[in-house]
């Protein structure tokens, strides 16, 4: 009985003008809109003992480098050209919109994510 209640409380995907290309582990590229990871409009990553909330609209790409236990090592390239390696849970679940409906995936099943911010026209 709790499952329908939990699903109904899920945050809807908000279109922030982000066009997202996800390349999965099989090499298939998926063209999606918006991105919510871990139920948040930002990505929670760790560097050392500190945790950061990364806004996808500032990101150019996220590359999954390796998995060690339940942690993923990722490389985040920002739109300003800088890049840095972080870690996050391999169980991080993301979702986005597609032409056929909502797409969902675990970051552990992805090679890379490329993000493009689109200008909204009035």
C-alpha positions in Angstrom: 0.0 0.0 0.0 2.9 2.4 0.5 4.3 2.1 -3.0 1.4 4.1 -4.7 1.7 6.8 -2.0 5.5 7.0 -2.5 5.1 7.2 -6.3 2.5 9.9 -6.1 4.8 12.0 -4.0 7.6 11.8 -6.5 8.8 15.2 -7.7 7.8 15.9 -11.3 10.5 16.6 -13.8 10.8 20.3 -14.3 12.0 21.4 -17.8 14.8 23.8 -17.0 15.6 24.2 -20.7 18.3 21.5 -20.5 18.7 19.2 -23.4 20.5 16.1 -22.2 22.3 13.3 -24.2 22.9 10.2 -22.1 25.2 7.5 -23.5 24.5 4.2 -21.7 26.9 1.4 -21.1 25.8 -0.3 -24.4 26.7 2.8 -26.4 23.1 3.8 -27.1 22.6 7.6 -27.1 19.4 8.9 -25.6 18.1 12.5 -26.2 16.3 13.7 -23.2 15.0 16.9 -21.6 15.5 18.1 -18.0 17.5 16.1 -15.4 16.6 15.1 -11.9 19.1 12.9 -9.9 18.4 11.5 -6.5 15.1 13.3 -6.5 16.8 16.7 -6.7 17.4 19.2 -9.5 21.1 19.1 -8.7 23.7 16.3 -8.5 25.2 15.5 -5.0 28.9 14.7 -5.4 31.8 14.3 -2.9 35.4 15.4 -2.9 37.3 14.1 0.1 35.1 14.7 3.1 33.0 17.5 1.6 29.7 17.2 -0.3 28.8 19.5 -3.2 25.5 20.1 -5.0 26.3 20.6 -8.7 23.7 22.5 -10.8 23.4 20.7 -14.2 22.9 24.0 -16.0 26.6 24.8 -15.2 27.8 21.4 -16.5 29.0 20.6 -20.0 29.5 16.9 -19.4 29.7 14.1 -16.8 31.9 11.1 -17.6 31.7 8.0 -15.5 35.3 6.9 -15.0 35.1 3.8 -12.8 33.1 2.0 -10.1 34.6 0.9 -6.8 32.2 -0.9 -4.5 29.1 1.4 -4.2 31.0 4.5 -5.3 31.4 5.9 -8.8 34.4 8.0 -9.8 33.2 10.7 -12.2 34.7 13.6 -14.1 32.6 16.8 -14.3 33.4 19.3 -17.0 31.9 22.7 -16.4 30.8 25.1 -19.1 33.6 27.5 -18.1 36.1 24.8 -19.2 37.3 23.6 -15.8 36.9 20.0 -14.9 37.3 18.0 -11.7 36.9 14.4 -10.5 34.4 13.6 -7.8 32.7 10.5 -6.3 29.0 9.7 -5.7 26.9 6.7 -5.0 26.5 4.2 -7.8 22.9 3.9 -6.7 22.1 7.5 -7.8 18.9 7.3 -9.8 18.2 9.9 -12.5 15.2 10.7 -14.6 14.4 12.9 -17.5 11.7 13.5 -20.2 11.8 11.8 -23.6 9.5 11.9 -26.6 7.9 8.6 -25.4 7.6 9.4 -21.7 9.8 9.5 -18.6 13.2 7.9 -18.8 14.9 6.6 -15.7 18.5 5.2 -15.2 21.1 4.6 -12.6 24.4 6.5 -13.1 26.2 3.2 -12.8 24.6 2.2 -16.2 25.8 5.2 -18.0 29.1 6.1 -19.8 28.5 9.9 -20.1 26.0 12.7 -19.9 26.2 15.7 -22.1 24.2 18.8 -21.2 23.2 21.7 -23.4 21.2 24.7 -22.0 18.7 25.9 -24.5 17.6 29.5 -24.6 13.9 29.8 -24.0 12.1 32.0 -26.5 9.4 34.4 -25.3 
